[in-house]
Amino acid sequence: MDEYIKEERKRAATKGEAYLRKEITWEEFIDEFNDSEDELVMILFDVIEHEPPRSGLFGVGDMGWQQYLDNIRSAIYELEESIK
């Protein structure tokens, strides 16, 4: 695997975890990875980019929000596994 791809995947996984911990914003993650050409990074990007509303008319509620977070964790796991 190319070192650049490996480093980008590692950085994306780290930033994805930071996003889950609310240490970075949605915008910060999107700005950093919007031009990535790596398939696994783009899976995480896509999940984060499509953050659903939590409440209101189109809100996903608690179960839907948990599914969204689980999807992020799954994408991070795939990134981490790919660089082992």
Helices and strands as residue ranges (DSSP letters): H 3-20, H 26-33, H 39-49, H 61-82
